[in-house]
Amino acid sequence: MAKPVLLTVDDDREVLRAIERDLRRNYGSDYRVLRAGSGPEALEIVRELKIRNNSIALFLIDQRMPGMSGVEFLAQAITLFPDAKRVLLTAYADTDAAIAAINEAGINHYLLKPWDPPEENLYPVLDELLEEWEAAFPPQFDGIRVLGNRWSPVSHNIKDFLARNHVPYQWLDIETAASDAEVRSLVELLDEEETRSLPIVILPNGVRLRHPSLGELAEHAGLKTRATEAFYDLAIVGGGPAGLAAAVYGASEGLRTVMIEREAPGGQAGMSSRIENYLGFPSGLTGADLARRAVVQARRFGVEIISAEATEVRIDGPYRFLKLANGEELSCHALLVATGVQWRKLDAPGVERLTGAGIYYGAAMTEAMSTKGEDVYVVGGANSAGQAAMHFSRYARRVVMLVRGSSLASSMSQYLINQLKATPNIQIEYNTSVTEAHGDEHLEAITIHCAETNEINKVPASALFIMIGAAPNTDWLGDIVERDERGFIYSGPHLTREGKRPNGWKLDRDPGLLETNVPGVFVVGDVRHGSVKRVASGVGEGSVAISFVHQYLSKVV
Ligand SMILES: Cc1cc2nc3c(=O)[nH]c(=O)nc-3n(C[C@H](O)[C@H](O)[C@H](O)COP(=O)(O)OP(=O)(O)OC[C@H]3O[C@@H](n4cnc5c(N)ncnc54)[C@H](O)[C@@H]3O)c2cc1C
């Protein structure tokens, strides 16, 4: 946590230096001592500290200053830091003015100049005031703060990115400015231009990022965005369960391993509110917890985790080159693709325009709190939709699941079906689909079609979560690796057709079980053609793949 500030103001340079020195000597280890030579200069500092969410514990202010007196300064400064203690420095001749100001600016104490020796005339007074301040003052949040609008897609993406990367942040909704003094004072302190182009991310060091890209945000949030080496034994693209498992096994078995993840480690599993079928966790665990544990484990073994998107792959003899969206390039001997799948888009009028403004793909955990007391609609009938419905039922007034089929039995695990049926505020509507989304700035209503009765209903809705199947993330691979018509990557036996090895395959062996048509390029998890779409199978494939990587490396290096 940033140290609270002691701010001293005096127009006499020598006096200012002397008091700063005395303050530092006695309080420097617990407080940050700042100084200013005038009231206006000090007000600038006060405003900046407020924007950064820093605390001021004490103002130690000279009364007689040209332009703005100490009392005039304090009258303005305490509107931003009403809990700070206030001490006025006066000359003997100003004593009467100081006494009069005790009520005017709520002065806690006035000190006569000179205060030497400080041990007698300064520290005892300040010790008492600071003790009082510390006892009453709650610690301020001093991490990243995001000021935005609940209905803004960019705000949603920023919150989601920070939350999924386990970066602590404070969300400040501009719509609450009327009722929330903290939001209001921040809005008043920012430039008009800044508040017009929200969201704005305020970093603890005062840097303000307007509409940052995820790459920019990653860089400022302390995530690693660049590789430290030019070459690795193993590069893994995708940090879902499959990629993380491969990273842990690869690094623990001595391979120089880098893992590149464009959003947040954990992948789809990281978005799950409760994984109940993963071995060893009888009462389930959240996807975020699984991801956090895996990341700690991977880092412990020395895996380098880079927050970036892989955009291109190039093969040159035994080297595989990866290009990243931030312009970096790195090379490796073995490349493992674990890029999973992403949600299929719902093709209905209004949906694309309102995505991020009330419509979300996936369970969007960061939005759960804001659905408190509202009606939430979840589209989909698989486990992911069931888990999301269970999660939102804890906050929302009612959760309505819109399922295209006439039952859940073929698409969802029985334990989840039982939980849904036993939850009173969850309602399941079968044979239904969303045909239109309505709203100007954010979602206000949806049109639902029932295939059984042919009825069409427009219902008010402020939150719609879509989980309707998924498509693989493989466009970035160009035509280097062979894929099926839906984009899933072929591996091992799927590549050998009528006894023939894949085109261009020159080795005197078949492609390994999890190897693609390019030697040394492996594929694991949901993105692999024919894979079982489960956390455990992704983890299994990621772990097993490392033995194939070793076999491959033993012939190349
Ligand atoms: C809400 C939800 C709940 C689920 N619940 C369960 C459950 O209870 N039990 C169960 O067994 N399974 C569950 N699943 C399924 C399970 O999560 C997936 O099968 C599993 O996550 C697949 O792992 P993966 O590593 O193959 O891919 P993913 O988890 O999809 O991870 C792929 C990662 O690659 C990244 N990526 C993609 N392209 C690039 C690129 N070009 N550059 C860098 N990074 C890239 C993505 O950002 C992503 O993080 C659930 C899925 C969801 C969505």
The ligand as an SDF file (V2000), in Angstrom:
LIG
                    3D

 53 58  0  0  0  0  0  0  0  0999 V2000
  -18.3010  -21.9600  -18.7640 C   0  0  0  0  0  0  0  0  0  0  0  0
  -17.6530  -23.2990  -19.0030 C   0  0  0  0  0  0  0  0  0  0  0  0
  -17.7690  -24.3020  -18.0500 C   0  0  0  0  0  0  0  0  0  0  0  0
  -17.1440  -25.5260  -18.2550 C   0  0  0  0  0  0  0  0  0  0  0  0
  -17.2590  -26.4900  -17.2820 N   0  0  0  0  0  0  0  0  0  0  0  0
  -16.6040  -27.6510  -17.4170 C   0  0  0  0  0  0  0  0  0  0  0  0
  -16.6590  -28.6370  -16.3790 C   0  0  0  0  0  0  0  0  0  0  0  0
  -17.3050  -28.4500  -15.3580 O   0  0  0  0  0  0  0  0  0  0  0  0
  -15.9560  -29.7900  -16.5470 N   0  0  0  0  0  0  0  0  0  0  0  0
  -15.2280  -30.0350  -17.6770 C   0  0  0  0  0  0  0  0  0  0  0  0
  -14.5840  -31.0650  -17.7430 O   0  0  0  0  0  0  0  0  0  0  0  0
  -15.1690  -29.1350  -18.6840 N   0  0  0  0  0  0  0  0  0  0  0  0
  -15.8480  -27.9570  -18.5880 C   0  0  0  0  0  0  0  0  0  0  0  0
  -15.8040  -27.0340  -19.6040 N   0  0  0  0  0  0  0  0  0  0  0  0
  -15.0150  -27.3410  -20.8120 C   0  0  0  0  0  0  0  0  0  0  0  0
  -13.5230  -27.0840  -20.5490 C   0  0  0  0  0  0  0  0  0  0  0  0
  -13.3630  -25.8440  -19.9090 O   0  0  0  0  0  0  0  0  0  0  0  0
  -12.7410  -27.1080  -21.8400 C   0  0  0  0  0  0  0  0  0  0  0  0
  -12.8820  -28.3920  -22.4080 O   0  0  0  0  0  0  0  0  0  0  0  0
  -11.2510  -26.8250  -21.5920 C   0  0  0  0  0  0  0  0  0  0  0  0
  -11.0730  -25.5360  -21.0380 O   0  0  0  0  0  0  0  0  0  0  0  0
  -10.4540  -26.9150  -22.8910 C   0  0  0  0  0  0  0  0  0  0  0  0
   -9.1280  -26.6020  -22.5920 O   0  0  0  0  0  0  0  0  0  0  0  0
   -8.1010  -26.1300  -23.7170 P   0  0  0  0  0  0  0  0  0  0  0  0
   -6.8520  -25.8120  -22.9880 O   0  0  0  0  0  0  0  0  0  0  0  0
   -8.0660  -27.1130  -24.8010 O   0  0  0  0  0  0  0  0  0  0  0  0
   -8.6950  -24.8020  -24.3670 O   0  0  0  0  0  0  0  0  0  0  0  0
   -9.2810  -23.4720  -23.7700 P   0  0  0  0  0  0  0  0  0  0  0  0
   -9.7300  -23.6410  -22.3860 O   0  0  0  0  0  0  0  0  0  0  0  0
  -10.2670  -23.0000  -24.7770 O   0  0  0  0  0  0  0  0  0  0  0  0
   -8.0240  -22.4790  -23.7620 O   0  0  0  0  0  0  0  0  0  0  0  0
   -7.4580  -22.0070  -24.9340 C   0  0  0  0  0  0  0  0  0  0  0  0
   -6.6960  -20.7400  -24.6330 C   0  0  0  0  0  0  0  0  0  0  0  0
   -5.9630  -20.3460  -25.7830 O   0  0  0  0  0  0  0  0  0  0  0  0
   -5.9690  -18.9310  -25.8840 C   0  0  0  0  0  0  0  0  0  0  0  0
   -5.7180  -18.5620  -27.2690 N   0  0  0  0  0  0  0  0  0  0  0  0
   -6.5010  -18.8130  -28.3560 C   0  0  0  0  0  0  0  0  0  0  0  0
   -5.9100  -18.3380  -29.4550 N   0  0  0  0  0  0  0  0  0  0  0  0
   -4.7410  -17.7870  -29.0750 C   0  0  0  0  0  0  0  0  0  0  0  0
   -3.6920  -17.1180  -29.7740 C   0  0  0  0  0  0  0  0  0  0  0  0
   -3.7110  -16.9690  -31.1000 N   0  0  0  0  0  0  0  0  0  0  0  0
   -2.6360  -16.6440  -29.0650 N   0  0  0  0  0  0  0  0  0  0  0  0
   -2.5750  -16.8080  -27.7130 C   0  0  0  0  0  0  0  0  0  0  0  0
   -3.5410  -17.4180  -27.0130 N   0  0  0  0  0  0  0  0  0  0  0  0
   -4.6110  -17.9160  -27.6880 C   0  0  0  0  0  0  0  0  0  0  0  0
   -7.3540  -18.5550  -25.4070 C   0  0  0  0  0  0  0  0  0  0  0  0
   -7.3860  -17.2130  -24.9550 O   0  0  0  0  0  0  0  0  0  0  0  0
   -7.5840  -19.5630  -24.2920 C   0  0  0  0  0  0  0  0  0  0  0  0
   -7.2130  -19.0460  -23.0430 O   0  0  0  0  0  0  0  0  0  0  0  0
  -16.4160  -25.7890  -19.4420 C   0  0  0  0  0  0  0  0  0  0  0  0
  -16.3170  -24.7810  -20.4110 C   0  0  0  0  0  0  0  0  0  0  0  0
  -16.9220  -23.5410  -20.1990 C   0  0  0  0  0  0  0  0  0  0  0  0
  -16.7970  -22.4770  -21.2360 C   0  0  0  0  0  0  0  0  0  0  0  0
  1  2  1  0
  2  3  1  0
  2 52  2  0
  3  4  2  0
  4  5  1  0
  4 50  1  0
  5  6  2  0
  6  7  1  0
  6 13  1  0
  7  8  2  0
  7  9  1  0
  9 10  1  0
 10 11  2  0
 10 12  1  0
 12 13  2  0
 13 14  1  0
 14 15  1  0
 14 50  1  0
 15 16  1  0
 16 17  1  0
 16 18  1  0
 18 19  1  0
 18 20  1  0
 20 21  1  0
 20 22  1  0
 22 23  1  0
 23 24  1  0
 24 25  2  0
 24 26  1  0
 24 27  1  0
 27 28  1  0
 28 29  2  0
 28 30  1  0
 28 31  1  0
 31 32  1  0
 32 33  1  0
 33 34  1  0
 33 48  1  0
 34 35  1  0
 35 36  1  0
 35 46  1  0
 36 37  1  0
 36 45  1  0
 37 38  2  0
 38 39  1  0
 39 40  1  0
 39 45  2  0
 40 41  1  0
 40 42  2  0
 42 43  1  0
 43 44  2  0
 44 45  1  0
 46 47  1  0
 46 48  1  0
 48 49  1  0
 50 51  2  0
 51 52  1  0
 52 53  1  0
M  END
$$$$
